[in-house]
Amino acid sequence: MKSLVWTGMLMAMIVIALGAYTRLTDAGLGCPDWPGCYGHYSVPSSDEHLAFAEKAFPQRPVEPHKAWNEMIHRYFAGGLGLVILLICGLCLLKAEQPKKLPVFLLLLVLFQAMLGMWTVTMELLPLVVMGHLLGGFAVLCCLFLLLLRQIPYRIPGGDAPMRQFGKFWLVGIGILLLQICLGAWTSANYAALACTQFPLCESDWSQRLDFAGAFSVPESQSYEFGAHNYAQRVTIHITHRLGAVLTFVYLSWLCLQVYWRTKARLLRSLASVVMLLLGFQVLLGVSNVAFKLPLLIALAHNITAATLLLACVALTYTLYRKT
């Protein structure tokens, strides 16, 4: 079971990376239908299939590189769904395995598939795109929790006083999730390059702030390349930066508390991992602005966010279940 859950986690991380790559290469509508691509379960290539695609979707001519980006993402997502179905079935059949978490995980991946469909049918509606990204993170975290349930580790000698500190880590996870939401909203609304200066935006940024417009969904036929105006995108970007500062300060404080309050090597090691990932994530965020959102750095920013979330989940789980 443990190896199967590891496989699911690896596939979930790949799906998250492929989803980010699809979004960053503007391939979210590379296939204008779902679950296939121009009426086929592969990217059309023959003259006959291309003629059918042109007739069926005249507003969306076939762009093979974008279509393949989207379909490869779907293939891996489908494979992940099958792995999770197998995990759920085995957990239900084996008495010693947890039941509620695998069933929830299966329902979550089914809902994630629906979000994937709505991402296409609703023309990249930002709320759906953000929900789809968060759903991928949620699937990864649930698989990780299931993996932790399979590992019978303990802190030697225990560290019961630290258990009471777990509630602060739960708040930290909440703040991190909020920051991930802001990052997803920034990406879904194509606001990553709304500000090209650092540490603040252009000189008149404070005069442009429009929070009501920035966090609403304007009417639009399609949300590809964004539907918000420049001022609203600046507001989204600035909010994401401020969220990054809050997240960095709070999680750094939590990590220092772990060092001050316990001598347990496991807890200190986990806190060190959180701090390293946190610093690396900030560096990637700054690099995205400084180097105008290069693909590899933007992709690493997404993957590091997922890894940081897993590190925080591991530390919080350890405080509640293993001390």
C-alpha angles and dihedrals in degrees: 000000000000093000091048092052089048088053090050091051092050091049091047090054090048090050091051090049092047091048090053091046091050091051095044092051091050090244098129089112095033085121110036094200136051143267090356131042118250089337095313135092090235134039108283114247109156120089090246094052093044090052090051091049092050091050096044096043107025091161091055112052114195114269102184097199092053093042092052091049089055096043095048087053090051093047092054092044090053091049090050090052091055092049091051091048089054092047091050093048093050092047091052092049096048116071096209094055125090116258110190098054096051092048091049089048092053092049090047093053090049090053088046089057089053090051089052090054093046090049087065101034093047093048097245096313102194095229090054093045090051091047091050092054092047090048090056091051090048092052090050092050093048091052089049092051089050089051092050088053087059094053113079098201125148136187106251108249092002127250105228097168089063091059089074088057090061092088090065089054090051087056088048091054089050091052091047091050090050089052090049088052090052090049091050091048090050092051096042090054095044092241098133092105098035087108118041099177131077143253088005132017127257116317096267097043094118090059092055100055113131110168095169092056096038094058098041130080113243121213111266141152090226133007095207108133090008137284101222121101123244096266091052092049090050089053091051091049095047091048090053091051093049089048089053090055092050092047093048094048096046097044091044089053090050092051091050089050089056090053092047098044105042143033093200106131094212094054092046091049091052091048089051091052090051091050093048093048091045092053092045091050092053090049090052091049092053090046091053089060097038095049097036099252103304111201099241094047093046090049091049089050090060095045093047090051089056092047092048090052090052091051091052091047090051093051093046092047090050092052093050103035107025108036 
